[in-house]
Amino acid sequence: MKPINFIIIAIFTCSLTKLHAQEHKNSLNFMNEQLSKQLLNQTLVLSEPKLVKAQAELLRQHYHALVQSGFSKDQALQLVIAIAARDKS
């Protein structure tokens, strides 16, 4: 093969690689944008006063159920804290 053919192939390969990298970057930007919107919406929904109150009532019910089941108040509190932490993540 002539050296000019190698040069043309190299330029073509570099162009394709650059094009692929740009498409991948655009795809990642779109995914990041969508994830950001989703997290914002989730935060807004989880911050609604009715939902916050319902979550608090549920934790309180867990606490009372644990105490009634024989756990000490301190043990029940520690378990409810663990439940709340688990649900947060």
C-alpha positions in Angstrom: 0.0 0.0 0.0 1.1 3.5 -0.6 1.9 5.8 2.3 -0.9 8.1 1.3 -3.5 5.3 1.9 -2.2 4.9 5.5 -2.5 8.6 6.1 -6.1 8.6 4.8 -7.0 5.6 6.9 -5.4 7.2 10.0 -7.3 10.5 9.5 -10.6 8.6 8.9 -10.1 6.5 12.1 -9.3 9.6 14.2 -12.4 11.4 12.8 -14.6 8.4 13.7 -13.1 8.2 17.2 -13.7 11.8 17.8 -17.3 11.6 16.5 -18.0 8.5 18.8 -16.5 10.4 21.8 -18.8 13.4 21.1 -21.9 11.2 20.8 -21.0 9.4 24.1 -20.5 12.8 25.8 -23.9 14.0 24.6 -25.5 10.8 25.8 -23.9 11.2 29.3 -25.0 14.8 29.4 -28.6 13.8 28.6 -28.5 11.1 31.3 -27.1 13.5 33.9 -29.8 16.0 33.0 -32.5 13.4 33.4 -31.1 12.1 36.7 -30.9 15.7 38.1 -34.5 16.3 37.2 -35.6 13.0 38.7 -33.7 13.7 42.0 -35.1 17.2 42.2 -38.7 15.9 41.7 -38.1 13.2 44.3 -36.9 15.7 46.8 -39.9 18.0 46.2 -42.3 15.1 46.6 -40.6 13.7 49.7 -40.7 17.2 51.2 -44.5 17.5 51.0 -45.9 18.2 54.6 -48.5 15.4 54.3 -45.8 12.8 53.4 -43.4 14.0 56.1 -46.2 13.8 58.7 -47.2 10.3 57.5 -43.5 9.1 57.7 -43.3 10.5 61.2 -46.5 8.7 62.3 -45.2 5.5 60.8 -41.9 5.7 62.8 -43.9 6.5 65.9 -46.0 3.4 65.3 -42.9 1.3 64.8 -41.6 2.7 68.1 -44.7 1.9 70.1 -45.0 -1.6 68.5 -41.4 -2.3 69.5 -42.0 -1.2 73.1 -45.2 -3.3 73.3 -43.2 -6.3 72.0 -40.9 -6.1 74.9 -38.0 -3.9 73.7 -36.9 -1.2 76.2 -37.6 2.4 75.2 -33.9 2.9 74.4 -33.7 -0.2 72.3 -36.9 0.7 70.4 -35.5 4.2 69.8 -32.3 2.8 68.4 -34.2 0.5 66.1 -36.4 3.3 64.9 -33.4 5.4 64.2 -31.9 2.6 62.2 -35.1 2.1 60.2 -35.3 5.9 59.5 -31.6 5.9 58.4 -32.2 2.9 56.1 -35.2 4.4 54.5 -33.3 7.7 53.9 -30.6 6.0 51.8 
